[in-house]
Amino acid sequence: MGVIALCSFIASFGLLSFLTYRFIFWRHYYKRPLAQNQYVVLIYNLLLVDIQQAMAFLLCLHWVSQGHVYYPSAPCVLQGWWIQIGDPGSGLFVLAIAMHTGAVVMRGRQLPFPIFVASVVGLWVFIIILGLIPVGLFGSDTFVISEAGWCWLGPQHETERLWLHYLWIFLAEFGTVVLYGIMFFYLRRRMQEAASLRQNHQENLKRLNRVVIYMVIYPLVYLVLSLPLAAGRMSTARHVVPSRAYFAVAGTLMALSGLVDVVVYTLTRRHLLLETDLSASDRMYAYTESAAYQTHITTGHGDTTTKKPRMKTRFRRGLQSINDTVDDHRDSSTEDIVRKTDMELADLGHGVYQETTIEISHEPAEPEEFQNRNRHSG
């Protein structure tokens, strides 16, 4: 367990350091701040929680070196604190990823960036409150040696365990399953509608569907790795205590979360960042009806001193791509890391946003032209 936690800590800290460097020195790599990519920001915060989880189980190496777990001690308090905020915190940020992806799918746009930042800060405040409540209730006796063999809330605090820990883990596990199920059927219905109406939004829907697939991996990882430990703790609440070996395996799986999240991000980073470049903060996806077309009508009048003006109508149609920075020598804010000849970048070349402009202008007709027109019509 401690060795796995060490691997997760190194991997999570390494990726976190890399993203932090790119956040600070984004001008050397991107056209827009990488920190404005909401998917990357959510994954960044998930890594922060993964590091705390890893440090909690990393202390098991300390207990092994000491030969036993002892309380009261500073390592015991630290382990209990990191477990108390790390386990539900990881689940809540996974749920936040699911809710954010759902908002993009249903609304056709990402959240306005100030609202997004306020939501992330509010979630961190809530996670810290979950850790502070038991500390305020029990003081120095908050984190003791639990039945699992590591430091956490004692078995006599089952009510606090339920409302401050178990509830949020299970809410994250099953909430993400429900949300992604809804998104799956919603996107499937929209793609069928687009195909039946022969709309030009199928490619955009497919692109968004790929984003959903990439983001669904994180809750699946959390569900698989956290469910055994959560089930063991709920079994303990029913006074059926699993063996220490069971908790060791379950804890090892939980400690693996950071490493697996890093691997998933590394494998999906190329496609995820490229796909999400089409959805800057509060910009609409093209598959939404309100973002499909915009029409502007401009009317100009010629000299009104002529006796019989002739109306001349001109129509202009234009195509505008939101990827308007192809010629820039730097990458975009989400890293154009796919070669120019690759299929993904080729899709971007067609653009996903269309604008139709209709200009109607009135011009005076020349007298000779007007007379010739009358003779022909006569």
Summary of the structure (lengths in Angstrom):
residues: 378
radius of gyration: 28.9
end to end distance: 97.4
largest distance: 111.5
contacts: 1178
relative contact order: 0.13
helix: 66%
strand: 8%
